[in-house]
């Protein structure tokens, strides 16, 4: 899956700013991918990009219209179809990460086939992946893992990629979920891969590379989440991480969507390390990334200091301090 | 997936006895499901059932022709089609666990649709499963786990089901792979389920039950196999086992298909227990099942005695001693 850039971000009829968070993510991490935004008359989101219609976006060089909005239910709205159709007719590919597929809308599928355009349904893998070999690959790999789902793994990975590149190093963010794929333009939605092939898909996603190159692989789920730990296990084994970063949201009272407690930090690190060392015996934790957005500054400092003492590792909130301390720690690997 | 019984076992043109091992498994565990076997002129296997053609099998009450043979590549042979077609025309459903599907053979699909017959491709789930809830279910569950793939988990599970039923207890074998599904007539091939839904599929497979009922869930893979540990993790979490049995093949020098060492028994038990206790804090190992077929009697006794001393648990080879000692241990749970 390799989406042509640059993008026109489609905000559609977003009912609020949160509904456009995929578009916001793309704009935040890769503003250079975005020529403009398309907002319908009743759109209540704004990514602070030039407003463009399809004709203007094509003139500005756009190659793909990216659906950066999720409406309730994650479906493709009927109101969007004429715009998406016109985008295809004007020479754009379409990309979306919704539950139902662009390719399942008959008029879009037929038109794209006739015109030779691509429809990227990034949540739905189209490729077959091999069973994992477990063979050690060249190059280095970092994987954020979490005490829970949705606790900052993608943000941490993108921030680390950016920091390594800013320092002149070699790094590639490897997306494993739909938002990460739309942000970076490629990747594999591993939770939608048939279970036998998850580790193999991740081996494919992060292949042999230069000895000084870092693949920064997006983490998924948590080994302590009763719904998704199998996905996490397959991801860890396929990633063969040299470096692990623990991601944590300190105010969560239970695991996302289920009545299970959040694991203890040290217990969580020990199990992730045990799993990672199967396919890379040298795997080690190099730091902690906490999302302290729900804490005030004094609380955040106290929490981070306590975590630093318990683990002996650098602790950052990537949003407040950046990830410099984590990238510093990679120099020793 | 619920396959109508009894079966006509189709051995086709099996090139040796091993090629018919699925049929052998069905005959071994459920001879009462089998009215007879169908062997083509060049068949080199024999399950010691009455030889029957389709007409005789229908007359004997058969409801389903089960493809109990795997040819090289696991495909549906062209030479079989006229026989399978005649079986459909004669009122039989078809079931197979091959890589390619009965339903992908156009003449079989069209004929089955026209006649209202069912084609069971047991390796390929057709149903959608929910994301796992992690909710504790009523009834009791046992799960065999392994130091490796293919080390006796299905055999152990079937033997335990049989022993509990023979003692007048309540037990149901829950198949999670294609051979187990064909042997028992129902189940879910979990390694073919999309990774996000593996634990949910297993929750569906082994639902709430009587307080004194045992679901004996077929294990898959190994937490120490770099290709399949994600499947194993999802299976363990969905199973919520009260009782774990470690299955082990003592002469294996490396993990199946990969250049990885077989784990230490105690290390393997500790990690499986850690995983199982996430969704069932009371999970415990109740015994060890070893496949000593490659050892002579003295070697087998020495090995089992050593394992018993190291683990403090009953150790059986189900083929040599049966699983009575394991079922005895369930009485305390």
Boltz contact constraints between the chains, C-beta under 6 A:
constraints:
  - contact:
      token1: [A, 131]
      token2: [B, 227]
      max_distance: 6.0
  - contact:
      token1: [A, 132]
      token2: [B, 226]
      max_distance: 6.0
  - contact:
      token1: [A, 132]
      token2: [B, 227]
      max_distance: 6.0
  - contact:
      token1: [A, 134]
      token2: [B, 226]
      max_distance: 6.0
  - contact:
      token1: [A, 134]
      token2: [B, 258]
      max_distance: 6.0
  - contact:
      token1: [A, 134]
      token2: [B, 260]
      max_distance: 6.0
  - contact:
      token1: [A, 191]
      token2: [B, 195]
      max_distance: 6.0
  - contact:
      token1: [A, 191]
      token2: [B, 196]
      max_distance: 6.0
  - contact:
      token1: [A, 192]
      token2: [B, 194]
      max_distance: 6.0
  - contact:
      token1: [A, 193]
      token2: [B, 195]
      max_distance: 6.0
  - contact:
      token1: [A, 194]
      token2: [B, 192]
      max_distance: 6.0
  - contact:
      token1: [A, 194]
      token2: [B, 194]
      max_distance: 6.0
  - contact:
      token1: [A, 195]
      token2: [B, 191]
      max_distance: 6.0
  - contact:
      token1: [A, 195]
      token2: [B, 193]
      max_distance: 6.0
  - contact:
      token1: [A, 195]
      token2: [B, 195]
      max_distance: 6.0
  - contact:
      token1: [A, 195]
      token2: [B, 198]
      max_distance: 6.0
  - contact:
      token1: [A, 195]
      token2: [B, 231]
      max_distance: 6.0
  - contact:
      token1: [A, 196]
      token2: [B, 191]
      max_distance: 6.0
  - contact:
      token1: [A, 198]
      token2: [B, 195]
      max_distance: 6.0
  - contact:
      token1: [A, 198]
      token2: [B, 230]
      max_distance: 6.0
  - contact:
      token1: [A, 199]
      token2: [B, 227]
      max_distance: 6.0
  - contact:
      token1: [A, 226]
      token2: [B, 132]
      max_distance: 6.0
  - contact:
      token1: [A, 226]
      token2: [B, 134]
      max_distance: 6.0
  - contact:
      token1: [A, 226]
      token2: [B, 237]
      max_distance: 6.0
  - contact:
      token1: [A, 226]
      token2: [B, 279]
      max_distance: 6.0
  - contact:
      token1: [A, 227]
      token2: [B, 131]
      max_distance: 6.0
  - contact:
      token1: [A, 227]
      token2: [B, 132]
      max_distance: 6.0
  - contact:
      token1: [A, 227]
      token2: [B, 199]
      max_distance: 6.0
  - contact:
      token1: [A, 229]
      token2: [B, 233]
      max_distance: 6.0
  - contact:
      token1: [A, 229]
      token2: [B, 237]
      max_distance: 6.0
  - contact:
      token1: [A, 230]
      token2: [B, 198]
      max_distance: 6.0
  - contact:
      token1: [A, 230]
      token2: [B, 230]
      max_distance: 6.0
  - contact:
      token1: [A, 230]
      token2: [B, 233]
      max_distance: 6.0
  - contact:
      token1: [A, 230]
      token2: [B, 234]
      max_distance: 6.0
  - contact:
      token1: [A, 231]
      token2: [B, 195]
      max_distance: 6.0
  - contact:
      token1: [A, 233]
      token2: [B, 229]
      max_distance: 6.0
  - contact:
      token1: [A, 233]
      token2: [B, 230]
      max_distance: 6.0
  - contact:
      token1: [A, 233]
      token2: [B, 233]
      max_distance: 6.0
  - contact:
      token1: [A, 234]
      token2: [B, 230]
      max_distance: 6.0
  - contact:
      token1: [A, 237]
      token2: [B, 226]
      max_distance: 6.0
  - contact:
      token1: [A, 237]
      token2: [B, 229]
      max_distance: 6.0
  - contact:
      token1: [A, 258]
      token2: [B, 134]
      max_distance: 6.0
  - contact:
      token1: [A, 260]
      token2: [B, 134]
      max_distance: 6.0
  - contact:
      token1: [A, 279]
      token2: [B, 226]
      max_distance: 6.0
